[in-house]
Amino acid sequence: MTADDSFDRLDDDDYPAYTMGRAAEMLGTTQGFLRSIGEARLITPLRSAGGHRRYSRYQLRIAARARELVDAGTPIEAACRIIILEDQLEEAQRINAEYRRTADSGNPPPTE
């Protein structure tokens, strides 16, 4: 892997570029908060060769949403469930829109 390849990966939302300490600092929260949403299975950070948690930008956005809900008084378990349901709703709406587009065009819907 070249240096250019490494820099290109930083643009990847799923690349685990952030350590737990850096992620907590960026979110303005504690490492314990990140551990707790991991235990609730909202996000599952990748592990480095040394076993350290690494977070992607996508995971940080999810963690930031959890923090918003918790800061507003929602229990962490409920916040995690809300985020999961929001994600499922968004996916269902995306699929419905895709089906509507294919129905309007007269093409059969794609199979998944």
C-alpha positions, 0 to 999 in steps of 0.5 A: 500500500502506498501513501496515496492509498492510505490518504484515499482511505481517509475519505472512506466513511467506513475506514476505522481511522479514529482511536477511542480517545480521539473519538471521545474527544471529537464527540465531547463525551467519555470513552465509557459512553463509547463503550456503553453504546458498543455494549448496547450493540449500536456500533461495533468498532473494529479492533487494531492488531493490539486490540484497541478500538477503532472508529469510522466516521460513519460510527462517529455520526451514529455515536453523535446521534446517541449522545444527542438523545442521551443529553436530552434525557433519553436512557442509553438503551432507548436511544440506541433502539431509537437510532436503530429504528430510524435507520430501518425506517430510512432504509425502508423509505429508500427501498419504497422510493426505488420501487416507485421509480421502477414502477413509474418507468415500467421496469421490473424492480431489482431483486436483492 
